[in-house]
């Protein structure tokens, strides 16, 4: 009886081309991981910026409304 431990090799997609993990150098694999991390951080910052922009607009409207009510008096 033999137990076979098969694990699928990771596939990296770079510029729309798929590469097996074994085809890439360790430096290249590390660079891909770092690049993916940076892209994720950029996405999170973009989401945060969009949320901040919406909050700025909301508070600006509230201030404008309060000021317009002062002018009416």
N, C-alpha and C positions, 0 to 999 in steps of 0.2 A: 504494500500500500504506500502510495506517495501522495504527499499533499503539495499541490502546486499553488504557489502564492503569486497570482498574476495581478499586476497593477498596471493600469493604463498610463502610458507616458503623457506628460502634460504637453499641450500644444500651445504655442505662442503665435499670435497673429500680429504680424508687423507689416504695415503698409499693404494690407489686404492679402498677404501671403502667409500661409501657415508653415510653421517650423516645429519640428519635434524638439523637445527640451535637449535631447542629446546632441542636436546639431549646433546648439548655441554655446558660446563660451560663457563662463561664469560671469565675466564682466558684462556681457550683453544681457544676460538674464537679470542681473542686478540693475542695469540701466532701464530695462523694461519695467521692472517693479517700481523703481523710483519715478519713472515717467507716469505710470498709472497712479501712483500716490499723489503726484503733483496735479494731475488732471482732476482727481477727486477733490483735492484742496481748493482748486480753482472753482469747481462747481459749487462747493459749499460757500465760498466767499461770494460768488455771484448770487446765490440764493439769499445770503445775508444782506447783500447790497440791495436787492430787490425789496426785501422786507423793510429795510431802513428807509428806502425811497417812499414806500407806501405809508409808513408812519410819519415821515416828514410832511407828506401831502395832507394826511389826516389832521395833524396838529396845526398845520398852516390854515386849513379850512376852519377849524375851531376858533383859532385866533381871529381870523377875518370876520367870522360871524359875531364874536364877542365885541370886536371893534365897531362893526356896523351897528350893533345895538346901542353902543355908547353914543355914536353920532346921532342916532334918532332922538335921544333925550335932550 
